[in-house]
Amino acid sequence: MALSRKPQEIVEGSSNPLLGKHESWGRVPVDEIADILNGYAFKSTKFTRDKGTPLIRIRDVGKSSTKTFYDGEFDETYLVKDGDLLIGMDGDFRCSIWKGGEALLNQRVCKISLKSDNYNFKFLSYVLQPYLDAIHAETSAVTVKHLSSRSVSEIPLPLPPLEQQKRIVAKIEELFSHIDAGIKALKKAKQLLKQYRQSVLKAAVTGELTKDWREANKDKLEPAAQLLERILKERRQKWEEQQLEQFKVKEKMPKDDKWKDKYKEPELGANRFFTEIPEEWAIASVDHATRDVRYGSSSKTNEDGKGVPVLRMGNIIDGKLDYSKLKYLPVDHNEFPDLLLDDGDLLFNRTNSAELVGKTAVYRDTGKQTSLASYLIRVRMLSGIESDFVAFFINSSCGRNWIKNCVSQNVGQANVNGTKLKALVLPLPSHEEQKEIVKCVEEKIQASDRLSAELDLQLLKAGKNKQSILASAFNGVIN
């Protein structure tokens, strides 16, 4: 890492109002008003999850607690208490007041302690972050950016008279309290939208969402039991076609039909995570409904933007596929065309943390050949099964309960393999009702997404309002 200019030079060359000051104020370097204590390099071999003294690491700055503990002897110099001002020295250079109780200060986190009677602590806590942001912007790095305590010590902070500092802090907190109340309401609304989305999905996969539609169209619908019979015939037919294709490749065509006896009918196990469904519906496993379940590619990808894009687990966000941040495989990759996606293929995230396992979305043709990475499972449905309906079920509370029940732990990661996925029992409406469910859910989710985007915009505006208040305060407009 490298800081191209000293903090004083950065401030002098900046037009950022957050780095400004009133013309009557002076400036003072941090080390003249405060002591800087760098964290200690505690031995990671003594880190625990629940035994010993809480330990503040970089990732904990800005949070109200830590999940790391240190089980060993320590110098009390490195004890942090509620109300201490901390700075994360790597990454984003975050500055925050600690509120997580007594804890130890780990390396690459520093504590700022006022030693001057001419500077207000809360004023310092408000004014410092913009200067850290400016240093961050000037710091080059190959990977993670690093901040030195020397750079912190040289930051030239504005120096209003002490009583004015106190008045500024009081005004900031008064104005922030109104904004924070609005932010709290916006975040609550966002949470309610998430709950609404889950209620929509549950209503969809239990038949409640289309109850009136089903009654109005009951004489026109193919019985679900008949649909199930039809897809089982298609499943066997697809299997036989695949077997014949393999015989052709090996140039060993069978002399009779005994090979057909090797076909295994799908089983309907007890892996059911829903109770009541409409009497017109049937039940089936994922294995009943699919003609191909396949893992993605484990081959090394590149980021050159050339070749075939590869979807990964990070591309599945809130039940949809995000086609940004892609990696690529060569067009002539030896796993193609077997691992190229078709429109309507369901993608299931099979491994990660327990919260992320089971993320599911449906691929739609982008006009360009696309593949998938090894942590995803591709499920290709039989005709008469809407992939979106299956995705709704897996993403619903019913599907999440199934994942919690069948997930297996492996070296800190959760996993649901293809065998378990195929055993999942699904509710099965008629094909016509599946399509109606997909249409209704998409309309409701799209409306929810629009409202969520508006809430995000309001949250962004609230953040900008805070920055505007701080800029006015630091330039002497608010006093």
Secondary structure, 3 states (H helix, E strand, C coil): CEECCCHHHHHHCCCCHHHCCCCCCEEEEHHHHEEEEECECCCHHHEECCCCEEEECHHHCCCCCCCCEECCCCCHHHEECCCCEEEECECCCCEEECCCCCEEEECCEEEEEECCCCCCHHHHHHHHHHHHHHHHHHEECCCCCECCHHHHHCCEEEECCHHHHHHHHHHHHHHHHHHHHHHHHHHHHHHHHHHHHHHHHHHHHCCCCCHHHHHHCCCCCCCHHHHHHHHHHHHHHHHHHHHHHHHHHHCCCCCCCHHHHHCCCCCCCCCCCCCCCCCCCEEEEHHHHEEEEEECECCCCECCCCCEEEECHHHEECCEECCCCCEEECCCCCCCCCCCCCCCCEEEECEECCCCCCCEEECCCCCCCCEEECCEEEEEECCCCCHHHHHHHHHCHHHHHHHHHHCEEECCEEECCHHHHHHCEEEECCHHHHHHHHHHHHHHHHHHHHHHHHHHHHHHHHHHHHHHHHHHHHCCCCC
